[in-house]
Amino acid sequence: MYYYIVDPEQLTQKEFERVQSILYSSLSEFRISGEVVRATGVRTIPQLVENAFAHEAKTIVAVGSEATLHEVINAVGRRDMVIGFIPLVDSEIAKILGIKDIPQAAQTIAFRRVESIDLAMVNEYLFLTQIALGDAETLSEISFRADDRFQARQNFTLGAIINMRYNESYSKIGDPTDGVLDVLLMPSISKVTAFLKRRILKAKYYEQIALTSVLHVMKMELVLPEGLPLTLNGKIVAKTPATIELLPKALKMIVGKERKF
């Protein structure tokens, strides 16, 4: 049974009414109807996930934003469940999974191509994409341990710890099936370079900036400085000291034929 958790938090009422109509018609067209529930202030996503397990659902589909998907993933935790995603707003994850819009997402769920992909975890928070750290205007020194094998200090301005990333062209960085986290620590750059490379910086393709450090690890312990914010899609999910580690093949995800990995 499919259990759809709809979270319209990032939409206006008018926008939600429009996409809701498309959603229901798409579910009907591809014959993947199931229980559809809406997250509210009273019925939270964690509560709805528990209801899905109580109803013995085989698949939970997060319908909303990337924040919706991450909240569903964290509520499911390490338990055995197939996860699907129907984006209601623009989404990097949807592009990586090979999903362009609601009808295609419904078709993808109907085809039910399930891949076991890597998850990452910062402290106890699970995430799919990447953690951002640092400030373009501030040169910081970070102290870290990697894979319990070595310890290092590194000056940087901007950094990313990546499990999954959308790449406009071929790149080995951000593949959620390769069994490693990709760590990018970018050095200080001039304002002229920042202007010339603004598109690269916006996409967080820091490896394309000269002298950026690139590491591939399964576990990274960020020791110093204390209190450095670690963000996911602009939201602080942890502060240093923190441990980020990979959970290989930990998530069963429905993916599209045109997925980017």
C-alpha positions in Angstrom: 0.0 0.0 0.0 1.1 3.5 -0.8 1.0 6.1 2.0 1.2 9.7 0.8 2.3 12.4 3.2 1.4 15.7 1.7 3.1 18.8 3.2 2.0 22.1 1.4 3.9 24.3 3.9 5.9 26.1 1.2 2.8 26.8 -1.0 0.0 29.4 -0.8 -3.5 28.0 -0.6 -4.1 28.9 -4.3 -0.9 27.2 -5.4 -1.8 24.1 -3.3 -5.3 23.8 -4.8 -3.7 23.8 -8.2 -1.1 21.2 -7.5 -3.5 19.1 -5.5 -5.7 18.7 -8.5 -2.7 17.6 -10.6 -1.6 15.2 -7.9 -4.9 13.4 -7.6 -5.4 13.1 -11.3 -1.8 11.7 -11.7 -2.3 9.1 -9.0 -5.5 8.1 -10.6 -4.0 8.0 -14.1 -1.2 5.7 -13.1 -3.3 3.6 -10.7 -1.2 4.2 -7.6 -3.9 5.4 -5.3 -3.4 4.8 -1.6 -4.0 6.6 1.7 -3.3 10.4 1.3 -2.8 12.4 4.5 -1.9 16.0 5.0 0.6 17.2 7.5 -0.6 20.0 9.8 0.4 21.6 13.1 -1.7 18.9 14.8 -0.8 15.9 12.6 3.0 16.1 12.2 5.1 14.2 9.7 6.6 12.0 12.5 3.1 11.1 13.7 2.0 10.3 10.1 5.0 8.1 9.5 4.1 6.1 12.6 0.6 5.8 11.3 2.0 4.4 8.0 3.9 1.7 9.9 0.8 0.9 12.0 -1.2 0.5 8.7 1.5 -1.8 7.3 2.3 0.5 4.4 4.9 -0.8 2.0 5.8 2.6 0.6 5.8 6.1 2.1 5.7 8.9 -0.5 6.8 12.4 0.6 4.8 15.0 -1.3 6.1 18.5 -0.9 9.6 20.0 -0.6 13.0 18.6 0.2 12.4 19.5 3.8 9.3 17.2 3.7 11.4 14.4 2.3 14.1 14.8 4.9 11.6 14.9 7.7 10.0 11.7 6.4 13.4 10.0 6.1 14.3 11.0 9.7 11.0 9.8 11.0 11.5 6.4 9.3 15.0 6.2 10.6 16.8 2.9 10.2 13.5 0.9 9.7 12.8 -1.0 6.5 10.6 1.1 4.2 10.6 2.1 0.6 10.5 5.9 0.1 9.1 7.8 -2.9 9.1 11.6 -3.6 6.7 13.8 -5.4 8.0 17.4 -5.5 5.5 20.3 -5.3 8.3 22.9 -5.6 11.6 23.1 -7.4 13.9 20.4 -6.1 17.6 19.4 -6.7 16.8 16.0 -5.3 14.0 15.5 -7.8 16.4 16.3 -10.7 18.9 13.8 -9.4 16.2 11.2 -9.1 15.1 11.9 -12.7 11.8 13.6 -11.8 10.7 16.7 -13.6 7.1 17.3 -12.4 4.2 15.8 -10.5 2.9 13.6 -13.4 6.4 12.2 -14.1 6.9 11.6 -10.3 3.6 9.6 -10.3 4.7 7.6 -13.3 8.1 6.9 -11.6 6.3 5.6 -8.5 4.1 3.4 -10.7 7.1 1.9 -12.4 8.6 1.3 -9.0 12.3 1.1 -9.8 13.8 0.8 -6.3 17.5 1.5 -5.7 19.4 1.2 -2.4 21.3 4.5 -2.1 23.7 6.0 0.5 22.4 8.1 3.4 24.5 10.5 5.4 24.1 11.5 9.0 25.3 14.5 11.0 25.1 13.6 14.7 21.7 11.9 14.6 20.2 13.8 11.7 19.9 11.9 8.4 20.3 13.7 5.1 20.5 12.9 1.4 22.3 15.9 -0.2 25.0 18.0 1.3 25.9 19.9 4.4 27.3 23.4 3.9 29.7 25.2 6.2 31.7 28.4 6.3 31.3 32.0 5.1 32.7 33.5 1.9 33.8 36.6 3.8 35.6 34.8 6.6 38.7 32.7 6.5 38.4 30.0 9.2 40.6 27.2 10.4 38.9 23.8 10.8 40.3 20.9 12.8 38.9 17.4 11.9 39.5 13.7 12.0 38.7 11.5 9.0 37.9 7.8 9.1 39.6 7.4 12.5 42.8 7.4 10.5 44.2 10.9 10.4 43.7 14.3 11.9 44.3 17.6 10.1 43.8 21.4 10.2 42.7 23.3 7.1 42.1 27.0 6.4 38.9 27.5 4.3 36.1 30.0 3.6 33.3 27.8 2.1 32.9 24.0 2.5 30.6 21.2 1.6 30.2 17.6 2.8 28.4 15.9 0.0 26.5 12.6 -0.3 24.3 13.5 -3.3 24.5 16.5 -5.7 23.1 17.5 -9.0 25.8 17.9 -11.6 25.2 19.8 -14.9 28.0 17.8 -16.5 29.7 14.5 -15.6 31.3 14.5 -12.2 32.3 11.7 -9.7 31.4 14.0 -6.9 27.9 13.6 -5.3 27.2 10.0 -6.4 24.9 8.5 -3.7 26.0 5.0 -4.7 29.8 5.3 -4.4 30.1 4.6 -0.7 31.9 7.8 0.2 31.3 11.4 1.3 32.9 14.1 -0.8 34.4 16.9 1.3 35.3 20.2 -0.4 37.1 23.0 1.5 37.6 26.1 -0.6 40.4 28.6 0.2 40.1 32.3 0.3 39.6 33.9 -3.1 39.7 37.5 -4.4 36.6 39.5 -5.1 37.4 39.4 -8.8 37.7 35.6 -8.8 34.4 35.4 -6.8 32.7 37.5 -9.4 34.1 35.5 -12.3 33.2 32.2 -10.6 29.9 33.3 -9.2 27.9 30.6 -11.1 30.3 27.9 -9.8 30.0 29.3 -6.2 26.2 29.4 -6.3 26.1 25.8 -7.4 28.7 24.9 -4.7 31.0 23.3 -7.3 34.0 24.3 -5.2 36.3 21.7 -6.7 36.5 23.9 -9.7 38.2 26.6 -7.7 42.0 26.4 -7.6 43.6 25.0 -4.5 40.3 23.6 -3.1 40.9 20.6 -0.9 39.0 17.5 -2.0 38.6 14.5 0.4 36.7 11.2 0.1 35.8 9.8 3.4 33.2 7.6 5.2 33.3 9.5 8.5 34.4 13.0 9.4 34.6 14.4 12.9 34.6 18.2 13.0 36.4 19.2 16.2 37.1 22.9 16.0 36.0 25.7 15.9 33.2 25.2 18.3 29.8 26.5 17.3 30.3 26.5 13.5 26.8 26.2 12.0 26.2 23.2 9.6 23.4 23.9 7.3 21.1 21.9 4.9 19.2 24.0 2.4 19.9 27.1 4.5 18.6 25.5 7.7 21.0 24.9 10.6 20.8 21.2 11.5 23.9 21.0 13.8 26.9 22.9 15.1 30.4 21.8 15.7 31.8 19.7 17.3 29.9 17.2 15.1 30.3 13.9 13.4 29.2 13.3 9.8 29.2 9.7 8.6 28.0 7.7 5.6 25.4 4.9 5.9 26.0 2.9 2.8 22.9 1.6 0.9 20.8 2.6 3.9 17.8 4.1 1.9 15.5 2.2 -0.4 14.4 5.0 -2.8 12.1 4.9 -5.9 14.1 6.5 -8.7 13.4 7.4 -12.3 14.9 6.0 -15.5 16.7 9.3 -16.1 18.3 9.5 -12.7 21.7 11.1 -12.5 23.7 8.3 -10.9 
